[in-house]
């Protein structure tokens, strides 16, 4: 089995050793392989996409690689899922399907100044502006929609690609974000990610912290409604949401999410059991 990581990693994938060890305990060798590298993918019965954190800088190449692998062997998560989830316009699709979702507008690449200004004028208060293809809050901006800084940031992003505009969710400042982790189609565990005081970004690189969380029935219902919209069943998923009482999906992470395995006792084994079950008999 091949476990795929990035070609250029901003930090080590600390979860990979847990999964490798869990597979080895089940008699399966997990080969950690860089995506797009010189590897014969047909020699392994299953390729698990785990931490290609650099794919956002090489999206076309990454999806071409995924198509090549899909033709050669079993790709997890499936190609249709990777392609669909790589552009955050899926958030608008979730909302259109009735999934409670943070309102999201997609501003296309090379949008006119009039179109950009009109989009920002539709918002009151603060917005978050970020690339439509991104990870880890890279390229995100928070500020008043009517500010020169917001207009400048949106203009800069749309020179390079599509961008998203969302109303800022102030509950993240006190409550943080909730992440529900699904392995093999079932809820495994959940965490609460809390930003450093004065920030809104929950990632560790910005000082955010993580603790275990027991999700409410409503949070589970919203997460599972979002997962039901994926174009194919998934082996792993992380559903990020805001709001304890009235949760809204922030992101549906189906390509390379950190799964917070250290917060889910037995979770590496659960994922390993699922993957072993996908291997061909014999």
N, C-alpha and C positions, 0 to 999 in steps of 0.2 A: 504494500500500500504506500502511495506517495502522499506526503503531507506538504502542501505548498506554502512557501513563504515568499517574502519580497526580494527584489533584486537589490534595492537600496533601502535599508531599514533605519528609521530615525532612532529606534531603540530596540533592544532584544525582545523577542517574543517569549515572555517568561512562562506562558502557558503550554507551549509546545512540549517541554519535557514531561509534563504531567500526562499528556495524551500518549506520548511515545511509550512511557512506562506502563500505562494501562493496557495498551495494545500488546506489548511484550508479555505482560502477565497472562494474556489470552493466547499466546503463541503466534502473534502476528508481528512482523517486522514493519515498523513505520520509517520510511526513508524521507528525511526532510530535504526537499528539492526546491530550487528557485524557479519561479514561473518564467517561461520563455527561454530557459536555458537549454543546453545541449543534452537532452534526455529523451530516451525512447519511451514515450508514454504508453505505448502498446504492451510494454513488458510488465506493467502492473495492472491488477484487476480493478483498482479503484484509485481515484485521485481526489483527495480532500483539499479543498481550498480553505486555508486557515488564516494566514496573515500576510497577504500581498498588499501591505499598507501603502506601497508606492504606485498602485495601479491608477490612481486618479491623475497622475502626471503622464500616463501612457495609456489612456483608456482604449483607444482604437487597437493598439498592439495587444493589450490584455484581452480584449474580447476576441481578437483573431486567434490568440493562443488558446483561449477557452474553446473556440470552435474546433481547432485542431485536436485538442484533447478529447472533446466530446465525440469526435469521429473515431478515435482510437480506443477508448475505454469508457468506464463509468465515471462521470464527473459529479462531484458533490460539493456544494449544492448544484443543481442542474443548470445547464447553459441558459435556459429561458429565464431562470430566476436571476442569475448574475447580470444578464443584459437589462432586465426590467429594473433591478434594484440599483443599477449603477448611476442612474440619473434621478434626482430627487423629485422629478415631476410626478413620480408615483404617489407622492403625498396628496396631490390634487385628485388623483384617481381614487385614493382611499376615501377622501371626503365625498367624492361623487357617488361612491358606493354606500354612503351612509355611515362610515366609520368616523367616530369622533376624532378629529384631527386638528392640529394647529392650522388655522387658515393660511394657505400658501398660494402665492401668485408667482408664476414663472415669467421672467422677463427675458426674451430671447437675445441671443448674441446679435450685436450690431443694431439693437433697438434704437430708434431715433430718440433725440433729446426730448421731443414732445411725448413720446410713449413712456419714457422713463419718468418724466415729470408727472405725467398723469397717474402712473402707478403709485408714486409716493404721495401724491395729493389725495389719494383715496384713503390714506391712513391718518389717524389722529394719535398723537402721543409718539411713543418710541416704536421703532421697528428693528428687526434683525435682518440684515442683508448678507447673503452668503452665496458662494458658487453652487450651482446645481450638481456639480460633480466634485465632492470633497469628502474629507474625513477629519475627525478630531477638531472641529471648529476652526480649521485653517481657513483664512480669508473671510472670517465672519466680522461683521460690524454691528454695533448696537448704538442707536442714537435717535434723536428726534427725526421723524420722517421729513419734516420741512427744512431740515438743516442743510447747509452747503456741504457739510461733510458726508451726509447720506447721499446726496446727489452725485458727489465726486466719486464715492466708493462704488455706487451702482454703475456709473459710467465706466470706471476702470474694469470692473468685473465683466461687463458685457462687451468689452473690447476683446476679451479672451474666450468667452463662452456664455452659456445661459446662466442666469442668476435667479435667486429666490428672494422674495420679500415677504416677511411674516410680521404680524404684530408681536411685540415683545410680551412674553408671559411673565409678569412680575412674581408669580408664585415660586418661580425657580430660585429666587433670591433667598427665601426662607425654607422652602420645602425641598429644593433641589429637583432632581429628576429621578424617576423610578425606572429601573430596567428589569424586565422579566425575561429570563433565559429559558428557551425551549430546546430540548435535546431529544431527537428521535420523535418529534411531534408532541411531546408532553412537557408540561411545565417542570423544570428542574429546580430552579431557585430564583431569587430576586434580590436586587440591591437598591439602595438609595445612594445617589451621588450628589454631594453637597458642594457648592462652590466656596472658594475662599471669600471671606468677607469683603464686600466691595466689588466682587466680580460676578459674572453670570455664567461663566464657562465652568463646567463641572469636571473637565479632564484633569488628570494628575499634573500634566505639564503646566497648568495654570494655578496649581495649588489646591485643586479639588480633592475631596476625601470620599471614601466609600465605606458603607456599612451594610450589613444584612438587613433585609426588609421582608416582611410578611405581606404579600399583596392582598388587597381586598377582592371580593368577588367581582366588583365592578371593574377593577383594573384588569383582572383576568379576562373578563368578558370583552373588554375593549381590545386587549392584546390579541385574543383569539379571533375576533372579527377582522382585525388587520391581517393576521396570518392567512386567513381564509381567502384573501384577495391575491395572494401570491400566485403566479401562473403555474406553479407545480409544487408538490409537497417538498418540504425542506427537512434536512437532517439537523440543522442547528439554526437558531434565530435568536436575536435580541430585540425586544420591543421597548423603545425608550418613550416615556410619556411624562407629562407634567400634570399636576393637580391630584390631590389626594381624594377629594370628594367628587370631582367631575373630571376624570382623567381625559387628556387629549394626547393622541399619538404625536410625538415629535419626530421620530425616525423609526423605520423598520429595517434593522441591520441584518442582511442576509448574505453578505459577501465575506467580510473579514472582521467581524466584531470581536472585541475582547469579550470573553464569556464569563469572566469573574469566577473561574472554576474554584479558586481558593475559598469562595464564600458558599459553595455548594458541596457539602460533604458527599463523597461518592460520585460527584458529577463526571470526573474523567472516565470512570468505569462505566457510567451510563452511556456516555457518548461512544466509548469503545465497543460496548456490547451492541449498540445500534449499528455501528460501522461493520463489525464482524458479521452481523446478520445480513448485510448487503453484499458480502463477498459470494462469488459463485461456489456452489457445493464442490468439495473435492479439492 
